[in-house]
Amino acid sequence: MAWINTLVFVIIGVVIGFIIARLTMRDNTQQKDLKKELEKSRYELEQYRQELVDHFAQSAELLDNISRDYSKLYQHMATTSAELMPNLPEQDNPFAKRISNLSEVIDDTASTQEPPRDYSDGASGLLKDAEKTSKAS
């Protein structure tokens, strides 16, 4: 009789476990759906970020082109105004002063485009003292 009771309790436990598993499986499908939606949203966000980076890169390139074209136009106007009106005093020529300022700005921007050096001019730190003693010897 003890075996029969044990068998009945095992069967009842299996049935209760099956019912509990079925109830919690619904939540699992919800989690899977939410996970798929989250992955889709992450993918769309990454695509948006890439589009934004591409947009700014293209915009920067276009602005750079506009800047170069503007400086070429200005230089052209300055040279042709000097050629067409050679007797015009420099203070009356509206391009004379600005073209010198423009060339200074272009020179300044060219010098700032250099990559930073990865070394210093002289010794520093512990090696500084060792260098002085070796020079003195």
VENWOJO-V636232 format. One record per pair of residues at least 4 apart in sequence whose C-alpha atoms are under 7 Angstrom apart, sorted by the first residue. I is the first residue (numbers start at 1). J is the second residue. If there is no record, write none. Layout:
I&J, I&J
//
This chain:
1&5, 2&6, 3&7, 4&8, 5&9, 6&10, 7&11, 8&12, 9&13, 10&14, 11&15, 12&16, 13&17, 14&18, 15&19, 16&20, 17&21, 18&22, 19&23, 20&24, 21&25, 22&26, 24&28, 25&29, 26&30, 27&31, 28&32, 29&33, 30&34, 31&35, 32&36, 33&37, 34&38, 35&39, 36&40, 37&41, 38&42, 39&43, 40&44, 41&45, 42&46, 43&47, 44&48, 45&49, 46&50, 47&51, 48&52, 49&53, 50&54, 51&55, 52&56, 53&57, 54&58, 55&59, 56&60, 57&61, 58&62, 59&63, 60&64, 61&65, 62&66, 63&67, 64&68, 65&69, 66&70, 67&71, 68&72, 69&73, 70&74, 71&75, 72&76, 73&77, 74&78, 75&79, 75&99, 76&80, 77&81, 78&82, 78&95, 78&96, 78&99, 79&83, 80&84, 81&85, 82&86, 88&92, 88&93, 89&93, 90&96, 95&99, 96&100, 97&101, 98&102, 99&103, 100&104, 101&105, 102&106, 103&107, 104&108, 105&109, 106&110, 107&111, 108&112, 109&113, 123&127, 123&128, 124&128, 126&130, 127&131, 128&132, 129&133, 130&134, 131&135, 132&136, 133&137
//
